[in-house]
């Protein structure tokens, strides 16, 4: 990202997220990248046979504009490229009205953080996991 895009992006990130450690930020980015790779791969698997079908249907049924279905498929591909945003080519400020995997991940993360801060299920789950980890450490120390 450029310096300008980073500052625009940071304007949309809550203060708590800005203070997150570098390690946590890297883990989040790697996990989100893996999800984006899966979405991109699934889209490619689906679009491959659809492109053949679009070409065949266009040739058979639209003699004047044989590319009509294929062009629609290409537009769908461009739209999903923006939605997946695999290589973070869209900053948070660009097209903030349109949903993307990034905005969905941010919404989920913010909801979990709010729940955790209120002592909801997220906080109870975190405490339960901490207790399990303490028990496992205690057991392994005895062995």
N, C-alpha and C positions, 0 to 999 in steps of 0.2 A: 504494500500500500504506500502511497505517497504521503508526505507529511500533511497535506491538505485533507486527503480522504480519511486519514487516521483521526484528525481532529473532528471532522464531521461525524465519524462513527462514534467517537467517544462522547459526543453530545447526546447521543441516544441511549447510552449505557448508564444504568443506575450507579450511584457513587459506590455502593457496596461491591459491585462487579469490577469497578476500576481498581480497587485495592486488592483484588484477588492475586494470589501469588503467581509467579511465572509458571511454576509446575502445574498448578491447577488450570491455568489458561491453556497450556500446551495439551494437557490431557483432554480438556473440553474440545479444543480444535481438532485433535486427532480423532476423537470419537465422532464428532460431527462430520469430519471428512469421510470417515468410513461409511456413515449413513448416506452421505451424498454419493459416494462411489456405488453403493448398492442401488440407490435410486437411478443413477445414471445407467448402470448396467442393465437393470430391469427395463428401463425405457428402450435401450438399444435392442434388447432381445425381442421386445414387442414390436418395435418399429421395423425390424428387418423383414418379417413376412408381410407386414402391412404395406411396406413400400412396393413389394412385388405385386401384391393385390391391387394397390392404387394404380400402378402402371398398367397392369393388364385390363382393369376395369376402364381406365381412361381410353386406352386404345380400342377396346371393344365397343364402348357405348358413347364416346364423345369424339366424333371424327373432327369437329372444328377445333375443340380445345382438349386434346388428349391428355394434357398435363394437369387438368383441373384437380383431380384427386391427389396427385403427387404434390402439387403446390400446397394444398391444404395440409398434407402430412408434413411438409417442410416447415410450414408456419407453426404447426403443433410442436415440432422439434425445437424451433427457436424459442417458443414460449416456455417449454419445459427446461431449456437451457437456462433461461433467466430464473425460473422457479428453483431449480436445483442449485444454481450458483456454485458449481463445483470448485472453481478456483478463486472464489471471492472477487470476481470481477465487478460485482455490484456493491457499492458501499451502502451503509445503512440509510443514508439520506436519499439515495437514488430510488425513485419509485416507491417511496415508503408506503404508498397506498396499496401496492400489490403484494400479495402474500408470497413468501418464499420459505424454503426449508430453514433458512437462518432465522426468520421472524418466528416461525413455529417453535424452533428450539429455544429462542429467547423467551417466548411466552411460557413454555413449559418450565424452563429454569426459574423464571420469575414467580410462577405459581408455586413451585416447590419451595423456593426461598421464603415466600410470604407464609406458607403453611408452616414451615420450620420455625420462623420467627414467632408465630402465634402459639407454638407448642402443639401443633396438630400432628397428624399421622406421620409426616416427615420427621419431625423431632422425635417422636416415639420410636420410629423405625431406626433412626440414627442411634438412639440410646440403647435399643435392643441389640444392634450390631456391635456397639462398643462393649456391652456386657458380654456378648459371645466372645469377642476378641480377648477381653480380660480373662475369661474362663479358660480359653485355649492357651493363653500365655501362662496362666497359673498351672494348668495341667502339664504343659511341656516343661516348665521349670522343675516340677516334681519328678519328672522322668529322668 
